[in-house]
Amino acid sequence: MNFDGVEYSFLVASDVHLRDGLGFEVYRHSDKKEFVLEVFRDDGKLQYVVSQFVPQLPLSLIEHVAKVAREELGGFVA
């Protein structure tokens, strides 16, 4: 998906062994594939956590990710 002329891709990843939850990962494709943003559903703490690994991401990307990540990650697992 393209935001401000840059291509991004998304991946849902399970992490039940180390962090007890599910992540929605965002990768930027330019010269190389770069992990830039994650929304993590922490089932142990019952909260969603956002981690941004690079500065100055487009607001349109962040808005899209916030909406889609909630849908993709679903509710907490007890």
Gaussian input, Z-matrix of N, CA and C with variables (Angstrom, degrees):
# hf/3-21g

backbone

0 1
 N
 C     1     B1
 C     2     B2     1     A1
 N     3     B3     2     A2     1     D1
 C     4     B4     3     A3     2     D2
 C     5     B5     4     A4     3     D3
 N     6     B6     5     A5     4     D4
 C     7     B7     6     A6     5     D5
 C     8     B8     7     A7     6     D6
 N     9     B9     8     A8     7     D7
 C    10    B10     9     A9     8     D8
 C    11    B11    10    A10     9     D9
 N    12    B12    11    A11    10    D10
 C    13    B13    12    A12    11    D11
 C    14    B14    13    A13    12    D12
 N    15    B15    14    A14    13    D13
 C    16    B16    15    A15    14    D14
 C    17    B17    16    A16    15    D15
 N    18    B18    17    A17    16    D16
 C    19    B19    18    A18    17    D17
 C    20    B20    19    A19    18    D18
 N    21    B21    20    A20    19    D19
 C    22    B22    21    A21    20    D20
 C    23    B23    22    A22    21    D21
 N    24    B24    23    A23    22    D22
 C    25    B25    24    A24    23    D23
 C    26    B26    25    A25    24    D24
 N    27    B27    26    A26    25    D25
 C    28    B28    27    A27    26    D26
 C    29    B29    28    A28    27    D27
 N    30    B30    29    A29    28    D28
 C    31    B31    30    A30    29    D29
 C    32    B32    31    A31    30    D30
 N    33    B33    32    A32    31    D31
 C    34    B34    33    A33    32    D32
 C    35    B35    34    A34    33    D33
 N    36    B36    35    A35    34    D34
 C    37    B37    36    A36    35    D35
 C    38    B38    37    A37    36    D36
 N    39    B39    38    A38    37    D37
 C    40    B40    39    A39    38    D38
 C    41    B41    40    A40    39    D39
 N    42    B42    41    A41    40    D40
 C    43    B43    42    A42    41    D41
 C    44    B44    43    A43    42    D42
 N    45    B45    44    A44    43    D43
 C    46    B46    45    A45    44    D44
 C    47    B47    46    A46    45    D45
 N    48    B48    47    A47    46    D46
 C    49    B49    48    A48    47    D47
 C    50    B50    49    A49    48    D48
 N    51    B51    50    A50    49    D49
 C    52    B52    51    A51    50    D50
 C    53    B53    52    A52    51    D51
 N    54    B54    53    A53    52    D52
 C    55    B55    54    A54    53    D53
 C    56    B56    55    A55    54    D54
 N    57    B57    56    A56    55    D55
 C    58    B58    57    A57    56    D56
 C    59    B59    58    A58    57    D57
 N    60    B60    59    A59    58    D58
 C    61    B61    60    A60    59    D59
 C    62    B62    61    A61    60    D60
 N    63    B63    62    A62    61    D61
 C    64    B64    63    A63    62    D62
 C    65    B65    64    A64    63    D63
 N    66    B66    65    A65    64    D64
 C    67    B67    66    A66    65    D65
 C    68    B68    67    A67    66    D66
 N    69    B69    68    A68    67    D67
 C    70    B70    69    A69    68    D68
 C    71    B71    70    A70    69    D69
 N    72    B72    71    A71    70    D70
 C    73    B73    72    A72    71    D71
 C    74    B74    73    A73    72    D72
 N    75    B75    74    A74    73    D73
 C    76    B76    75    A75    74    D74
 C    77    B77    76    A76    75    D75
 N    78    B78    77    A77    76    D76
 C    79    B79    78    A78    77    D77
 C    80    B80    79    A79    78    D78
 N    81    B81    80    A80    79    D79
 C    82    B82    81    A81    80    D80
 C    83    B83    82    A82    81    D81
 N    84    B84    83    A83    82    D82
 C    85    B85    84    A84    83    D83
 C    86    B86    85    A85    84    D84
 N    87    B87    86    A86    85    D85
 C    88    B88    87    A87    86    D86
 C    89    B89    88    A88    87    D87
 N    90    B90    89    A89    88    D88
 C    91    B91    90    A90    89    D89
 C    92    B92    91    A91    90    D90
 N    93    B93    92    A92    91    D91
 C    94    B94    93    A93    92    D92
 C    95    B95    94    A94    93    D93
 N    96    B96    95    A95    94    D94
 C    97    B97    96    A96    95    D95
 C    98    B98    97    A97    96    D96
 N    99    B99    98    A98    97    D97
 C   100   B100    99    A99    98    D98
 C   101   B101   100   A100    99    D99
 N   102   B102   101   A101   100   D100
 C   103   B103   102   A102   101   D101
 C   104   B104   103   A103   102   D102
 N   105   B105   104   A104   103   D103
 C   106   B106   105   A105   104   D104
 C   107   B107   106   A106   105   D105
 N   108   B108   107   A107   106   D106
 C   109   B109   108   A108   107   D107
 C   110   B110   109   A109   108   D108
 N   111   B111   110   A110   109   D109
 C   112   B112   111   A111   110   D110
 C   113   B113   112   A112   111   D111
 N   114   B114   113   A113   112   D112
 C   115   B115   114   A114   113   D113
 C   116   B116   115   A115   114   D114
 N   117   B117   116   A116   115   D115
 C   118   B118   117   A117   116   D116
 C   119   B119   118   A118   117   D117
 N   120   B120   119   A119   118   D118
 C   121   B121   120   A120   119   D119
 C   122   B122   121   A121   120   D120
 N   123   B123   122   A122   121   D121
 C   124   B124   123   A123   122   D122
 C   125   B125   124   A124   123   D123
 N   126   B126   125   A125   124   D124
 C   127   B127   126   A126   125   D125
 C   128   B128   127   A127   126   D126
 N   129   B129   128   A128   127   D127
 C   130   B130   129   A129   128   D128
 C   131   B131   130   A130   129   D129
 N   132   B132   131   A131   130   D130
 C   133   B133   132   A132   131   D131
 C   134   B134   133   A133   132   D132
 N   135   B135   134   A134   133   D133
 C   136   B136   135   A135   134   D134
 C   137   B137   136   A136   135   D135
 N   138   B138   137   A137   136   D136
 C   139   B139   138   A138   137   D137
 C   140   B140   139   A139   138   D138
 N   141   B141   140   A140   139   D139
 C   142   B142   141   A141   140   D140
 C   143   B143   142   A142   141   D141
 N   144   B144   143   A143   142   D142
 C   145   B145   144   A144   143   D143
 C   146   B146   145   A145   144   D144
 N   147   B147   146   A146   145   D145
 C   148   B148   147   A147   146   D146
 C   149   B149   148   A148   147   D147
 N   150   B150   149   A149   148   D148
 C   151   B151   150   A150   149   D149
 C   152   B152   151   A151   150   D150
 N   153   B153   152   A152   151   D151
 C   154   B154   153   A153   152   D152
 C   155   B155   154   A154   153   D153
 N   156   B156   155   A155   154   D154
 C   157   B157   156   A156   155   D155
 C   158   B158   157   A157   156   D156
 N   159   B159   158   A158   157   D157
 C   160   B160   159   A159   158   D158
 C   161   B161   160   A160   159   D159
 N   162   B162   161   A161   160   D160
 C   163   B163   162   A162   161   D161
 C   164   B164   163   A163   162   D162
 N   165   B165   164   A164   163   D163
 C   166   B166   165   A165   164   D164
 C   167   B167   166   A166   165   D165
 N   168   B168   167   A167   166   D166
 C   169   B169   168   A168   167   D167
 C   170   B170   169   A169   168   D168
 N   171   B171   170   A170   169   D169
 C   172   B172   171   A171   170   D170
 C   173   B173   172   A172   171   D171
 N   174   B174   173   A173   172   D172
 C   175   B175   174   A174   173   D173
 C   176   B176   175   A175   174   D174
 N   177   B177   176   A176   175   D175
 C   178   B178   177   A177   176   D176
 C   179   B179   178   A178   177   D177
 N   180   B180   179   A179   178   D178
 C   181   B181   180   A180   179   D179
 C   182   B182   181   A181   180   D180
 N   183   B183   182   A182   181   D181
 C   184   B184   183   A183   182   D182
 C   185   B185   184   A184   183   D183
 N   186   B186   185   A185   184   D184
 C   187   B187   186   A186   185   D185
 C   188   B188   187   A187   186   D186
 N   189   B189   188   A188   187   D187
 C   190   B190   189   A189   188   D188
 C   191   B191   190   A190   189   D189
 N   192   B192   191   A191   190   D190
 C   193   B193   192   A192   191   D191
 C   194   B194   193   A193   192   D192
 N   195   B195   194   A194   193   D193
 C   196   B196   195   A195   194   D194
 C   197   B197   196   A196   195   D195
 N   198   B198   197   A197   196   D196
 C   199   B199   198   A198   197   D197
 C   200   B200   199   A199   198   D198
 N   201   B201   200   A200   199   D199
 C   202   B202   201   A201   200   D200
 C   203   B203   202   A202   201   D201
 N   204   B204   203   A203   202   D202
 C   205   B205   204   A204   203   D203
 C   206   B206   205   A205   204   D204
 N   207   B207   206   A206   205   D205
 C   208   B208   207   A207   206   D206
 C   209   B209   208   A208   207   D207
 N   210   B210   209   A209   208   D208
 C   211   B211   210   A210   209   D209
 C   212   B212   211   A211   210   D210
 N   213   B213   212   A212   211   D211
 C   214   B214   213   A213   212   D212
 C   215   B215   214   A214   213   D213
 N   216   B216   215   A215   214   D214
 C   217   B217   216   A216   215   D215
 C   218   B218   217   A217   216   D216
 N   219   B219   218   A218   217   D217
 C   220   B220   219   A219   218   D218
 C   221   B221   220   A220   219   D219
 N   222   B222   221   A221   220   D220
 C   223   B223   222   A222   221   D221
 C   224   B224   223   A223   222   D222
 N   225   B225   224   A224   223   D223
 C   226   B226   225   A225   224   D224
 C   227   B227   226   A226   225   D225
 N   228   B228   227   A227   226   D226
 C   229   B229   228   A228   227   D227
 C   230   B230   229   A229   228   D228
 N   231   B231   230   A230   229   D229
 C   232   B232   231   A231   230   D230
 C   233   B233   232   A232   231   D231

   B1=1.4402
   B2=1.5358
   B3=1.3114
   B4=1.4549
   B5=1.5364
   B6=1.3404
   B7=1.4640
   B8=1.5181
   B9=1.3180
   B10=1.4755
   B11=1.5332
   B12=1.3329
   B13=1.4524
   B14=1.5177
   B15=1.3284
   B16=1.4664
   B17=1.5279
   B18=1.3151
   B19=1.4606
   B20=1.5335
   B21=1.3424
   B22=1.4616
   B23=1.5196
   B24=1.3347
   B25=1.4600
   B26=1.5252
   B27=1.3203
   B28=1.4650
   B29=1.5190
   B30=1.3367
   B31=1.4513
   B32=1.5182
   B33=1.3287
   B34=1.4586
   B35=1.5196
   B36=1.3466
   B37=1.4605
   B38=1.5188
   B39=1.3154
   B40=1.4626
   B41=1.5225
   B42=1.3169
   B43=1.4614
   B44=1.5248
   B45=1.3227
   B46=1.4623
   B47=1.5207
   B48=1.3294
   B49=1.4609
   B50=1.5247
   B51=1.3214
   B52=1.4589
   B53=1.5265
   B54=1.3494
   B55=1.4635
   B56=1.5227
   B57=1.2992
   B58=1.4633
   B59=1.5243
   B60=1.3251
   B61=1.4592
   B62=1.5115
   B63=1.3191
   B64=1.4552
   B65=1.5230
   B66=1.3281
   B67=1.4539
   B68=1.5128
   B69=1.3290
   B70=1.4602
   B71=1.5240
   B72=1.3257
   B73=1.4609
   B74=1.5260
   B75=1.3324
   B76=1.4637
   B77=1.5336
   B78=1.3283
   B79=1.4641
   B80=1.5234
   B81=1.3320
   B82=1.4653
   B83=1.5261
   B84=1.3252
   B85=1.4647
   B86=1.5250
   B87=1.3132
   B88=1.4677
   B89=1.5253
   B90=1.3177
   B91=1.4671
   B92=1.5243
   B93=1.3401
   B94=1.4604
   B95=1.5200
   B96=1.3086
   B97=1.4640
   B98=1.5252
   B99=1.3534
   B100=1.4639
   B101=1.5329
   B102=1.3360
   B103=1.4581
   B104=1.5303
   B105=1.3533
   B106=1.4646
   B107=1.5198
   B108=1.3426
   B109=1.4607
   B110=1.5219
   B111=1.3366
   B112=1.4608
   B113=1.5229
   B114=1.3258
   B115=1.4622
   B116=1.5181
   B117=1.3399
   B118=1.4543
   B119=1.5161
   B120=1.3353
   B121=1.4640
   B122=1.5219
   B123=1.3432
   B124=1.4603
   B125=1.5163
   B126=1.3360
   B127=1.4601
   B128=1.5230
   B129=1.3165
   B130=1.4606
   B131=1.5197
   B132=1.3268
   B133=1.4684
   B134=1.5229
   B135=1.3364
   B136=1.4693
   B137=1.5277
   B138=1.3369
   B139=1.4638
   B140=1.5215
   B141=1.3196
   B142=1.4617
   B143=1.5238
   B144=1.3263
   B145=1.4596
   B146=1.5259
   B147=1.3269
   B148=1.4638
   B149=1.5240
   B150=1.3240
   B151=1.4638
   B152=1.5167
   B153=1.3361
   B154=1.4647
   B155=1.5216
   B156=1.3349
   B157=1.4572
   B158=1.5259
   B159=1.3290
   B160=1.4615
   B161=1.5301
   B162=1.3285
   B163=1.4679
   B164=1.5311
   B165=1.2954
   B166=1.4625
   B167=1.5311
   B168=1.3323
   B169=1.4591
   B170=1.5189
   B171=1.3229
   B172=1.4676
   B173=1.5408
   B174=1.3229
   B175=1.4578
   B176=1.5256
   B177=1.3267
   B178=1.4717
   B179=1.5249
   B180=1.3227
   B181=1.4611
   B182=1.5235
   B183=1.3120
   B184=1.4647
   B185=1.5223
   B186=1.3233
   B187=1.4716
   B188=1.5283
   B189=1.3119
   B190=1.4642
   B191=1.5325
   B192=1.3087
   B193=1.4602
   B194=1.5312
   B195=1.3229
   B196=1.4667
   B197=1.5253
   B198=1.3019
   B199=1.4662
   B200=1.5272
   B201=1.3120
   B202=1.4550
   B203=1.5325
   B204=1.3130
   B205=1.4678
   B206=1.5227
   B207=1.3188
   B208=1.4766
   B209=1.5169
   B210=1.3245
   B211=1.4715
   B212=1.5264
   B213=1.3215
   B214=1.4730
   B215=1.5242
   B216=1.3229
   B217=1.4603
   B218=1.5226
   B219=1.3219
   B220=1.4510
   B221=1.5183
   B222=1.3312
   B223=1.4619
   B224=1.5140
   B225=1.3192
   B226=1.4504
   B227=1.5207
   B228=1.3366
   B229=1.4584
   B230=1.5227
   B231=1.3058
   B232=1.4688
   B233=1.5028
   A1=108.30
   A2=116.24
   A3=121.58
   A4=111.63
   A5=116.35
   A6=123.23
   A7=108.17
   A8=116.52
   A9=122.85
   A10=112.33
   A11=116.07
   A12=120.67
   A13=115.37
   A14=117.88
   A15=121.72
   A16=108.62
   A17=116.55
   A18=122.13
   A19=110.98
   A20=116.13
   A21=123.30
   A22=109.00
   A23=115.84
   A24=120.79
   A25=109.00
   A26=114.99
   A27=121.26
   A28=109.45
   A29=115.40
   A30=121.49
   A31=108.98
   A32=117.15
   A33=121.73
   A34=106.60
   A35=116.45
   A36=121.33
   A37=110.61
   A38=115.80
   A39=121.78
   A40=109.83
   A41=116.40
   A42=121.87
   A43=107.86
   A44=116.16
   A45=120.26
   A46=112.28
   A47=118.24
   A48=121.10
   A49=112.97
   A50=118.06
   A51=120.70
   A52=113.65
   A53=116.99
   A54=119.46
   A55=114.19
   A56=119.61
   A57=124.27
   A58=112.41
   A59=115.45
   A60=118.26
   A61=112.64
   A62=113.87
   A63=122.59
   A64=108.75
   A65=116.96
   A66=120.77
   A67=113.06
   A68=116.15
   A69=123.94
   A70=105.41
   A71=116.62
   A72=122.03
   A73=111.14
   A74=115.53
   A75=121.99
   A76=108.61
   A77=115.86
   A78=122.21
   A79=110.01
   A80=115.44
   A81=121.72
   A82=108.20
   A83=114.81
   A84=120.62
   A85=108.49
   A86=115.71
   A87=120.69
   A88=105.85
   A89=118.25
   A90=120.11
   A91=110.65
   A92=115.27
   A93=121.59
   A94=108.53
   A95=116.46
   A96=121.59
   A97=107.83
   A98=116.48
   A99=121.28
   A100=109.97
   A101=116.90
   A102=124.37
   A103=107.51
   A104=117.99
   A105=120.08
   A106=114.80
   A107=118.37
   A108=120.62
   A109=109.13
   A110=115.80
   A111=119.91
   A112=109.68
   A113=115.08
   A114=121.84
   A115=104.50
   A116=116.26
   A117=121.13
   A118=110.13
   A119=115.78
   A120=121.31
   A121=106.79
   A122=115.56
   A123=121.96
   A124=108.75
   A125=116.22
   A126=120.60
   A127=112.24
   A128=118.25
   A129=121.51
   A130=112.35
   A131=116.62
   A132=122.35
   A133=112.99
   A134=116.63
   A135=122.80
   A136=111.75
   A137=115.14
   A138=120.35
   A139=110.69
   A140=114.62
   A141=121.74
   A142=107.58
   A143=116.76
   A144=121.91
   A145=108.61
   A146=117.14
   A147=122.50
   A148=108.75
   A149=116.21
   A150=122.22
   A151=108.45
   A152=116.06
   A153=122.09
   A154=107.28
   A155=116.84
   A156=121.92
   A157=114.36
   A158=117.04
   A159=121.90
   A160=108.46
   A161=118.47
   A162=120.01
   A163=112.07
   A164=114.74
   A165=124.79
   A166=114.41
   A167=116.19
   A168=120.08
   A169=108.78
   A170=117.96
   A171=120.51
   A172=111.32
   A173=116.23
   A174=121.11
   A175=110.93
   A176=116.97
   A177=120.04
   A178=111.09
   A179=118.54
   A180=122.41
   A181=110.36
   A182=117.15
   A183=121.84
   A184=110.61
   A185=117.27
   A186=120.66
   A187=111.07
   A188=116.29
   A189=120.73
   A190=110.42
   A191=116.48
   A192=121.34
   A193=110.77
   A194=118.09
   A195=120.88
   A196=111.02
   A197=116.86
   A198=121.32
   A199=111.65
   A200=116.52
   A201=121.21
   A202=111.53
   A203=117.45
   A204=120.36
   A205=111.13
   A206=118.50
   A207=120.68
   A208=111.32
   A209=116.17
   A210=120.60
   A211=110.99
   A212=116.94
   A213=122.22
   A214=112.99
   A215=117.30
   A216=120.72
   A217=112.59
   A218=116.87
   A219=120.64
   A220=112.93
   A221=114.85
   A222=121.41
   A223=111.79
   A224=114.57
   A225=120.77
   A226=111.89
   A227=115.11
   A228=121.58
   A229=107.51
   A230=117.02
   A231=120.72
   A232=112.07
   D1=143.50
   D2=-174.06
   D3=-105.28
   D4=130.66
   D5=175.18
   D6=-131.73
   D7=122.97
   D8=-179.86
   D9=50.71
   D10=40.78
   D11=175.67
   D12=80.26
   D13=8.34
   D14=-179.58
   D15=-121.65
   D16=138.70
   D17=-179.08
   D18=-86.22
   D19=134.22
   D20=177.39
   D21=-128.64
   D22=150.38
   D23=173.26
   D24=-129.98
   D25=164.61
   D26=-172.43
   D27=-131.57
   D28=148.92
   D29=-179.49
   D30=-146.66
   D31=132.90
   D32=172.41
   D33=-95.05
   D34=126.29
   D35=-175.19
   D36=-130.73
   D37=132.46
   D38=178.25
   D39=-87.02
   D40=138.51
   D41=175.57
   D42=-139.29
   D43=76.55
   D44=-176.90
   D45=-89.41
   D46=-17.61
   D47=-176.61
   D48=-86.33
   D49=-44.30
   D50=-176.14
   D51=-94.42
   D52=-43.02
   D53=-173.17
   D54=-119.61
   D55=-3.66
   D56=176.90
   D57=56.50
   D58=64.30
   D59=178.75
   D60=-178.46
   D61=-160.73
   D62=-175.35
   D63=-135.89
   D64=135.69
   D65=-177.68
   D66=-115.47
   D67=146.18
   D68=172.11
   D69=-110.10
   D70=105.03
   D71=-173.15
   D72=-97.83
   D73=144.13
   D74=-179.93
   D75=-120.98
   D76=128.30
   D77=179.74
   D78=-119.05
   D79=137.06
   D80=175.97
   D81=-100.58
   D82=136.37
   D83=-179.72
   D84=-112.41
   D85=109.64
   D86=173.27
   D87=-132.66
   D88=-109.21
   D89=175.22
   D90=-69.70
   D91=-31.08
   D92=179.19
   D93=-146.71
   D94=168.15
   D95=176.74
   D96=-82.44
   D97=124.09
   D98=-173.76
   D99=-128.69
   D100=128.35
   D101=177.18
   D102=-74.69
   D103=113.99
   D104=-171.15
   D105=-115.27
   D106=-23.32
   D107=-172.38
   D108=-157.49
   D109=146.03
   D110=175.67
   D111=-144.08
   D112=138.76
   D113=166.72
   D114=-110.75
   D115=123.66
   D116=-176.10
   D117=-117.36
   D118=128.56
   D119=174.15
   D120=-92.07
   D121=105.73
   D122=-177.75
   D123=-90.15
   D124=102.57
   D125=-176.84
   D126=-71.75
   D127=-24.70
   D128=177.61
   D129=-70.88
   D130=-40.31
   D131=-178.17
   D132=-98.23
   D133=-5.45
   D134=-178.68
   D135=54.41
   D136=51.25
   D137=178.04
   D138=-149.74
   D139=157.35
   D140=173.21
   D141=-98.37
   D142=136.61
   D143=-178.23
   D144=-126.24
   D145=134.97
   D146=177.71
   D147=-108.14
   D148=129.98
   D149=175.42
   D150=-123.45
   D151=124.56
   D152=178.14
   D153=-110.45
   D154=122.70
   D155=-172.50
   D156=-99.16
   D157=-9.19
   D158=176.81
   D159=-136.39
   D160=152.61
   D161=179.32
   D162=-80.43
   D163=164.62
   D164=168.20
   D165=57.31
   D166=55.01
   D167=171.88
   D168=-85.61
   D169=147.81
   D170=-179.43
   D171=-63.04
   D172=138.07
   D173=177.98
   D174=-59.34
   D175=-36.48
   D176=179.02
   D177=-61.00
   D178=-35.59
   D179=176.26
   D180=-66.60
   D181=-47.42
   D182=-178.28
   D183=-63.17
   D184=-41.34
   D185=177.46
   D186=-62.72
   D187=-43.12
   D188=178.70
   D189=-63.17
   D190=-46.71
   D191=-177.86
   D192=-62.77
   D193=-42.34
   D194=-180.00
   D195=-59.24
   D196=-42.83
   D197=-179.03
   D198=-69.53
   D199=-50.22
   D200=-175.45
   D201=-70.93
   D202=-37.60
   D203=-178.72
   D204=-61.41
   D205=-42.43
   D206=177.65
   D207=-59.59
   D208=-41.91
   D209=178.97
   D210=-66.84
   D211=-45.61
   D212=-176.54
   D213=-71.57
   D214=-38.04
   D215=-176.24
   D216=-81.50
   D217=-25.75
   D218=177.45
   D219=68.51
   D220=-164.28
   D221=-178.23
   D222=-83.21
   D223=175.69
   D224=-177.89
   D225=-75.32
   D226=148.11
   D227=178.13
   D228=-99.28
   D229=124.41
   D230=-178.38
   D231=-82.08

